[in-house]
Amino acid sequence: MSVSSKRRVHVFDCFSCAIHRMAPICEHCRVQIIGQGVEVEGHWYCGAHDARAEGRAGIVDKV
């Protein structure tokens, strides 16, 4: 599989390898974010709860 990011193409044997290399890491709980996450001023979080725990205000999860 190939994944394009920032004008570069990355080639992986499987989806798990792509996740390991490409997924952002939550700055609160340190897990890799797979799927939906929250980016605030260049910082990534699993969701609004973790963003608020790190002092980010006004972040709301949309369900």
C-alpha positions as CSV (number, residue, x, y, z in Angstrom):
1,M,0.0,0.0,0.0
2,S,1.2,3.5,-0.6
3,V,0.3,6.6,1.5
4,S,0.9,10.2,0.3
5,S,1.7,12.8,2.9
6,K,3.3,16.2,2.6
7,R,4.2,15.5,-1.1
8,R,6.0,12.3,-0.2
9,V,4.9,8.8,-1.0
10,H,5.4,6.1,1.7
11,V,5.1,2.4,0.8
12,F,4.1,-0.2,3.4
13,D,3.5,-4.0,3.4
14,C,0.4,-3.7,5.6
15,F,-2.0,-1.3,7.3
16,S,-0.4,-1.9,10.7
17,C,3.0,-0.7,9.5
18,A,1.4,2.4,8.0
19,I,-0.3,3.2,11.3
20,H,2.9,2.7,13.3
21,R,4.8,5.1,11.0
22,M,2.2,7.7,10.1
23,A,-0.3,8.0,12.9
24,P,0.1,11.1,15.2
25,I,0.6,10.5,18.9
26,C,-1.8,12.0,21.6
27,E,0.2,14.5,23.6
28,H,-1.8,13.6,26.7
29,C,-2.0,9.8,26.8
30,R,0.7,9.0,24.3
31,V,-1.3,6.5,22.2
32,Q,-1.3,6.6,18.4
33,I,-4.4,8.3,17.1
34,I,-6.2,6.0,14.6
35,G,-9.1,7.6,12.9
36,Q,-10.5,10.8,14.4
37,G,-8.5,13.0,16.6
38,V,-8.2,16.7,17.6
39,E,-5.5,19.0,16.4
40,V,-5.1,22.2,18.4
41,E,-2.4,24.7,17.3
42,G,-0.2,21.9,15.9
43,H,-0.7,19.6,18.9
44,W,-2.6,16.2,18.5
45,Y,-5.0,14.7,21.0
46,C,-7.3,11.6,21.0
47,G,-10.3,13.9,21.6
48,A,-11.6,17.0,23.3
49,H,-11.2,15.4,26.8
50,D,-7.5,14.9,26.4
51,A,-7.1,18.4,24.9
52,R,-8.9,20.0,27.8
53,A,-6.7,17.9,30.3
54,E,-3.7,19.6,28.7
55,G,-5.2,23.1,29.2
56,R,-6.7,23.6,25.7
57,A,-9.9,25.6,26.0
58,G,-13.0,25.6,23.7
59,I,-12.5,22.2,22.2
60,V,-15.6,20.1,21.7
61,D,-16.0,16.5,20.4
62,K,-18.6,16.2,17.6
63,V,-20.4,12.9,17.5
